[in-house]
Amino acid sequence: MGFSKSLSGIVSLLSISSLINTIPVSASAGYTLPAQLLNVNYLLNSVSQQVQSGASTLGTDLAPVYQQFLNTSGTPLPQGFPWGTKTVNNTNPYTNPPNTGVTRSYTFTISNVTLSPDGVPKPMLLVNGQFPGPTIEANWGDEIQVTVTNNLATEGTSLHWHGFLQQGTPYEDGVPGVNQCPIAPGKSFTYKFQATLYGSSWYHSHYSAQYSAGTFGPIIVHGPNDVGYDVDLGPVLLTDWYHGEYFSLVEELMAKNVNETVPPFSDNNLINGKMNYDCSLTTGPCTPNAGISKFYFQTGKTHRLRLINAGTQGTQQFTIDGHTMTVIANDFVPVTPYSPQVITLGVGQRSDILVKATGQANGAYWMRSTIGRDPSCGDNQGVNEAVAAIYYPSANKTAVPTTSSTVTLPTFCSNDALTSTVPLYPIAAQEPTNTTDLTISAQINGSSVTLWYVNNSTFRDDYNDPVLLEAKLGNLTFAPERNVYNFGENKSVRFVVYNTFAFTSHPMHMHGHNFYVLATGYGTWNGVVTNQNNPQRRDTQLLPPAQLDGTPAYIVVQFDLDNPGVWPFHCHIAWHISAGLYINIIERPADINETNIPSVMAQTCRDWSAFTGTHIPDQIDSGL
């Protein structure tokens, strides 16, 4: 499983790029780290809230503090809670989630907007003109309904509800060419699905790399407070940031290798859509001291922070100066609490953490999130450490924190040990009825473009022909580039996923399931399973890079086929899925054939077909 000889040029090239990526970034003349402040000793925004973030209040004095659950007037609360007596200990969420009968409705419009999240103006694709997009909030067991209108003139779009299982509603997953056709310009589509899991997640466009232009926002699903906390401060979105327009970056990614191009490097790193930038690093318009996010602690109270890596490529390493962090959930899975020094999140991963406010009553502390310089962490050419300020009640709310981190960040980015992450609701991994090896490689195709391959096949989408709708009709034969794996009526499938490439990790994400993570390592998997009676479950897991001598890295994941549908399994780095690192899983096709798919799905395809009859989509990447 070593490198292909045809990749010697890529290996040489990325060896050089990885060296560039390890060059430390120091402060330019006049700038002060870590907040990239230019000639000031206070934290006041030089860019207005409207120009920096639109209508978003995340990271500002107006950011909400969330209640334990939404208490809709007149809605019954069985045993005092919307979900009644169900808890993490007595309820299997995959087979017996609550059903509150309540629908939470939202109206979204996706449009072109220019904002300056870090002081550098950027053309963006935004939900309701704000960055990050509006927060969706629901209770465990609620139905979520979102009407999405596409106001983009020349592009389709869709929204995917990351981590939601879509049990019984596989057509609502929001992946164009897989579950639906894209929403055509000027058209609307209404998604309806149930929150069968609780915790923290996000939504994002799944059309090309649109979400790298800002088409995303957080989701909070309130559930039982089993571990005990006092204050819910809500989402903390961690986002690597590119100053280039997203389609130009995709063009750069998909360019021929004649000039030895490399995947785009991020310019900055944001917390809740904000950060300052060192304007000496750009020749374009740039306003220094644009503004950073701020959070407010209550002395002695325990605070819940919902960490979400909503980035494009970079793995985030999160810390808070002078405070202990306790993880209570990974993705949508509550876990036995544990306290790592660093929270490491690949793209798409989430961790809910508790932080007790043990600092000084007049204290100000740095919150930090860093994209490491090792290739396993991502590619960044500018500001790689995002910061936010945490203020205690008696602190000067414009003071620059003077705290330092006592934590040494690991050079290599990897998820916490599988022995540390133990689900609170135990489920054993059964012996699989199918085991499939998936080998990931980078190869240069006949057009001299570097693409990603799974088992020597790279993916390309067909927006006009969703796989799910074909499977509903009984058509189960697809072109090779659709990368369709039909597992029929199998009960449980195990993937042994190998990474043969030494210069990047892959945050592997599966739709429709929380998979069991059974093993991770190097070489050929030896069959040993970690904690088989209750292995880690989540929807995204980091697959490490291969070793430099060509020894592949692997993860072993397994999922129960209890959710008929067509489910993507892909790397969540936007550039990697654009370049083909993706497969489709057909699960229980006989049951798909019996699924009552709403007629509006076909109408969406007719609308898309009408649009493409006069406008040819510029699909230069895989399409997803």
N, C-alpha and C positions, 0 to 999 in steps of 0.2 A: 504493500500500500504506500510505497514511496512516491516521490514526485515524478510526473511525466517529463520525459526529456524535452518535450515541446514547451515546457514551462520554464526552462532555464532562464530565459529573458525576464519573465515575471519575477522569478526568485531573486535574480540580481537586482532588478529594479526596486522591488519592495525591501530588499536589504538596505538599499540606499535610503529609501523613504523612511524606514524604521529608524535609521540613524538620525535623519532630520527630525523625526518625531521625538527623539530623546533629548534634543537640545533644550535646556531649561530656559524658561521665559522669565526675565528679570524686568524690573520696573524701568521704563524709559525716563529720561530727564524730566523732573517735575512731578512724576507720577508716584503715588504711594500705594504699596501693596498692603493687604490683598484686594482692596476694593477698587483699584485702578483710579484713585482720586487724583485730580490735577490741581495742585496749588490751593487746596482747601483742607480744613480740618474739622469738617462737619458733614452730615449726611442730609442734604436737601436736594430734591430733584431739580436739575436744570432743564429737563424736558417735561412738558405738561403731561398729566395722566392720560389725557385724550390722545396725545401724539404718541406716547409710549405704549399704551395698552388698550386704547379705545375705552369701552365701558367696563372692562374687567376691574374688579376691586381686589383681586388676589394680591397679597403682598403689600397692601396699603392699610391705613388706619381704619378704612371702611370694610375690611375683610370680615366676613361673618364668623362668629363662634357658633358651632353647630350643637344642637340639642341631641339628646340620646336617640330620639326618633321623631319623625314628623307626626304631629298630633292634629289631624284634620278635624275641624269642628263637626261634631255629629257622628263621627266614625266610631263604631264600637271598639273597645280595647279589651279583648278577652284576657282576664287575669292581669289587666293593667298594661299589656303590651300589644302592639299590632300583630305580632306573631304568636300571641297566646303563650302557652307553656313550653313551646319548643326552645331548646337551648342547643349549644354546641355539643353537649354531652349526651343528649337523649334523641338527637335527630340526625338521620342520614340525609344530607341535603340533596343527594343525587336521586333518591327514591321517594322522599317524603317531605318536600319543602312546604312551608305554609302558603296559603292562598288568601290574601287579605280581601280580595274583591275590590281593591282601590286602584285606580288608574292615575298615574302622574303624567301630565301632558306638557309637552314642550313644542315650541315652534322655532325652527332654525332656518336661516337663510345664509347660503354660502356665496361670498362675493369677493371681488378684488378690492383690497384696501392696502394703502401704504402706511406703515407704522415704523417707529424707531425704538424697538425694545431695549437696545443698548446704546442709543444715540446715533446709530447708523441707519438711515432710511432704507427700508426694504419693501419691495412689492410682495404682498402676502395674499393668501387665500384664507379668509376668516369666516368663522361662524358668528353671525350677528355683529360683525364689525369689531370683535374684541379678541384680545390675546392675553392669556389662553381663552378658549371658548367658554360659554356658560357652563356652570356646574349643574349636572343632573343629580338630583337628590331623591331617594326613594327609601321605603322600608322593605325589609326582607319579606318577600311574598307579594309585593305590589306588582302591577303591570306598568311598564314604562311605554309611553307613546310619544313618538317624536316625528313631527312633520318637517321634512327637509325640502327646501326650495333651492334649485340650482340657478343662481344669478350669474354664473360664469358664461361669457359670450361664446367661447369656442371649445370648451371642455365638458365632458361628462363628469360625474362625481358619484360618490356613495359614502355612507358612514358605516363603519364596523364598530360593534359594541364589544370591546376587548374583554375576554374572559367570561362573557355570558354564554351559558351552555346552549341556549336556544332549543331546549328539549321540546319537541312537538312543533317548533317553528323554525326549521332549518332554512327557510326562505327569507328570514329576517336578519341573517348574519351580516349582510351588507358588503359582500365581495363581488364586484362586477365580473361577469363571465363565469362565475361559479354558482352563486345563489340567485343572481338577478342580472339584468342588464343595467348599465349605468343610467343614472338620472340625467336625462337630456337637458341642455340649456333651456331655461324658461319653464321647466316642468317641476313637479313636486311629487314626493313619495312619502307615505306615512309608515313608519316602522312601529310594530307592537310586539312586545316580548315581556316575559316575566323575570323578575329578579329572584331566581331560585337560590342564589348564593349571596352572601353579604360580605362587606368589606370595602375595599378601595380599588378603583380601576379608572379607565378612560375610554373615550371614543375617538376615532380618527378616520380620516378619509382613507379608503383602500384603493383609490384610483391612481395609478402610477406612484410618484413620490410626493403627491400633493401635501401630505401631512407635514413634510419638512418645511412647507411654506406657512405653517401655523394652523392647519385645519384639524384641530384637536381640542379636547377639553376633558376635565375630570368627571368622574362619577363616584358618588358616595351612596352605598346601600347600608342603611343602619340595621344593626342586628343586636343580639344580646351582649351586654357589657359584662362578660364573664370574668375578666381579669381585673376590673376595677380601675377606672380613671375618672378625673374630675372635669377636664376641659378638652373638648374636641376642636383643635385648631384647623382641621380640614386638610385639603390637598396641598402637597408640596411637590410641584412638578419640576423635574430636573431635565434640562433640555440643552444638548449641544446646539450651537447656532451657526448658521451659514449666512453670510451677507449677500451671496449671489442669489439671483432669482432661480426658483427651483427647476424650471425646465432647462435653463442654461446649464445647471449642474448635472442634470440627467444627460444632456448632450455631451458634456465633458466626460461623464462616466462611460458613455457608449461610443466614444470616439475610437478610431483605429489606433493601434498601438505603435504607429510609425514614429511618433514623437515620444514614445515611452510615457504616455500619460498615466497618472495614478488616480485612484478614487479621490473625490473632493476632500479637502481638509477643512474641518470646522474652524471658525474664526473666534468663537466665544463660547461661553457656557452660562446658562441662565437658571435662576430659581424663580419659579412662578412668573416667568416671562420677563424678568428684569435683570440687568447687570450693567455696570459701567464698562467702557472700552477704552483702550489705549489708542487714541486717535492718531498717534504717530505711526501706527501700523497700517494706515490706509491713506490713499491719495484722494478718496472721495469725500462727500459731505459727512461730517461727524461732529456730534456735540458731546464734549466730555462731561463727566459727572451726571449722566442721564438720570441715574437713580437706581437703588437696589431695593429688594423686598425687605420688609420688616415684620417681625412677629413679636407678640407680647405675652410674657409669662406672668403667672400669678404665684407669688412666693409660697412655697410649700405644697403647691398643687401638682398633680400628675397630669401631664398633657399628652394627648394623642396627636401624632403627626402621620399623615397618610402620604408616604413617599411613592412617587410614580416616575419612572424613567420614561418620559415621553419624547425621547430624542430620536435622532436620525441614525446615528452610528455609535456614539461614544458610550462606554460602560462608565457608570458613575460610582465614585467612592465618597460616601457621605459621613460626616462627623459633626459634632457640636462641641466647641471648646468647653472644657470644664464640666461636662455633664455625661451621665451614663445613659445609654440608649438600650431599651429592651424591646426585642422583636416579639410581637404577638400574632402576626399573620404574615404569610408570604403569598403573594397573589391573592386569590380568594379563599385561602385555606388557613383557618386559625391553628396556631401551633403552640406547643408547650413553650412558655416564655424563656428566652435566652438573651444574653447581653454581649454581642460582639463589639469590638472596638470600632469597627468600620462596617457600614452597611454597603454592600456591593450589589449594584443593580444593572443588569444588562437591559438593552432597549426592550420595553414592554413589561418588564418585571416591576412588581410593587412590594413594599414592605410597610406594614403598619407598626409604628413604634410608640412606646411610652417613654416620656422623659419627665422625671420629677424635678421641679424647679428648686434646686438646692443652692442656687447662687445668691449673691448679695442683693439686698432689696433695692439698691441703687445701681445695680450692675448692668453692663452691656456686654454681650458675648457674640462671637462670630459663629454662624452656621456656615458650613463649607461643603461644597460638592465639587469633586475633582475628576477630570478625565486624565487618567494616568498616561505617562509618556511611553509606556511599553506598548508594542503593537497589539497585545492581547486586550488593551483597554480602548483603543480607537486612534483616530488620526486628527490631530489638532495643530494648527500653525500659529495660533495667537494666544488668547487668554484661555487657559484650561481650568482655572479654579474659579467657580462661582461662589459668591458669598451673599449672605443676608444677615441682618442685624437682629438680635434677640434682646429685647428690653424688659427689665423688671419694673415694678410699679413706680419706684422713686427715681428711675434713671432719667437723664436728659435724653429726650426722644430724638435728638439730632446728633448725639454724641457718636464719635467713631469708636467702636470697641477697640480695646488695646490688648485683648486676650491673645494667647498663642496656643496652638494645638500641641498636646503632648503625645499625640498618636503618630506613629510612623506608618504611612500608607504602604501596603504591600506593593512591590514593583509589578507583580503579576496579578491580573484581574481574574478572580474566580468566585463562584458562589460559595456560601458557607458549606461546611462539611455536611454530608448527608446524615451523619450521626447527630448533628445539632438540631436538625429541623424535623421535629416529630409532631405530626398532626394530632390535635386534641381529640378528634373523632377518629378512632382507629378503624382502618380497613386493610385487610390483608391482600397482597397481590397473589392471585391464583396462577397456576401453571397456564401459560398461554396456549391457544390452539393454533397460533401462527407466529413464527419468528422471522423477521425480515431484516436483512442488513441493508443499510443506506450509506453509501460512500460519497462524501462531498469532495469535489475537486474544482480547481480553477483551470480553465483551458482556453486557448485562443482559437476562435472559430475560423471558418474559411474567409471571412471578411476582415480578419485581423483585429477582431474585437474580443477582449477578455470577458468571458462569461462564467457563471457558476453552474455546475452540473451535479445532479444526483444520480448515481448509478449510470454515469456517462450520458445523461439526457438533461438538457437545459429547458426550462419552462417558457412558454409563450402563451398568453391568454387570447381568447376570442370573445370580445365583449358582446357580440351578437348571439352567442350560443352558450348560455349558462349550462354547466355540467349537470346541476341539480334538475333543471327542467327537462334535459334530455333523459336523465335517469328515470324521471317520473313517467316518461313515455315508453320506457323499456329499452331505450337505446344505450347500450353500455360499451360501445366501441368508439374510441376517440383517437384523434391524431396523436402521434408519439409526443409532440411538444406540449400536449396538455398534461403530461406527467400524471396520469390517472392510475391509482392502485385500487383495485376492486377486491375487498376482503370478504365479499359475499356474506355468508351467515356465520362467520367465525364468532366466537364468544369473547376472546381476548387476544390482542395482538401486541407483540413485543418488537420494538425497533432497536436495533443496535446501530447507532449512528456514528460513523467515523469521519473525522476531519483530517484530510491529508495535506492541508495547507498550513504552513508554519507562521503566517504573519497576521492572523486575525482569529478572534473568537466568533462564534455564531450563537446569538440568543435564539434558540429554537422554540417556536411558539406553535401550539396546536389549537385550532378552533374546535368548539363543541365538546371539549373534555378537559378535566384536570387529570393529567397522566401521572402514573407512579414513576418516580425517578429511582431506579434500582442500582445504578452504578455509574461511576465516572473514572476515567483513568487513561493510560497510554498503552499502545501495543494492541494485541488482540484480546478482547474480553475473555476472562477465564471462567465465566459463569457464576461468579460469586455475587450474591444479592445483598445489599445493605438493608437490614431491618425489614425482612420480607413480611412479617406480621403486621407492620404498620409503616410502610415506606413513605418518604416525602411525597406529597402530591402538590402539583402546581400546573400552570398552563404554559410557562416559559422557563427554560433552563439553559444556562450557558454551556456551550460545547467549546472546550479550550482549543487553542491552536495546536497543530502537530508540532513535534519536536524538530529541531534543526537538522537532525540526522535522517529525517523522513519518517520516524516512528509516528503513526497517527495517534490522535487523541480520540476518545470515544465517550459517549453517554449512552445509557440503556434506559429507555422509557417504555412504559406499557400502558395500554388503555383498554377498558372494557367496552365492548361494542353494544352499548345500551342506548344509543342515540342515533337512530337512522337519519342519514343525510349525507351531504358531501362536505368534507371538512378539510380546510387547508392545513398543511404542516410546512412551516417555512422559517427561514432566518428572518428575524425582525429588524435587521439592519436594512434601511430603505434602499441603499445602493445595492445590497446583495439580492434582495427580492427583485429589484428592477433588472438585475443581470441574471435572473433565472433560478435562484435557489429556492425552489418551491415544488411541492407535490400536492395532488388532490387525493383524498381518501374517500372512496365510496364505501359507505357503511350500511349493510343490510338492504340491498337494492330491492328485495321483494317488499319490504315495508315502505320504502320510498314510493314504490309504485302505488301503494294504497294511501299515501299521504294526500290530504285534501289541500292542495296548494291554491291560494286565492287567485282569482282570475286577474287581479291587478298586476300580478307578476308578468303575465303575458302582455298586458297593456303597456307596461314599462318598456318591454322589448319592442313593441310596435312604435312607441314614441322615439326610442333610440334609433330604430331602423329608419324612421322618417327623417330624423336629424342627419344621420350618416348618409342618407341618400343625396344630400346636397352639401355636406361638409365631411371631408375625409379626416378622421381622427389622426393626429400626429403621434402614432404609437411607436416611438423609437426604442422603447424598452420592453420588458415582458408585459407591461400593462398594469402590474400590481406593485 
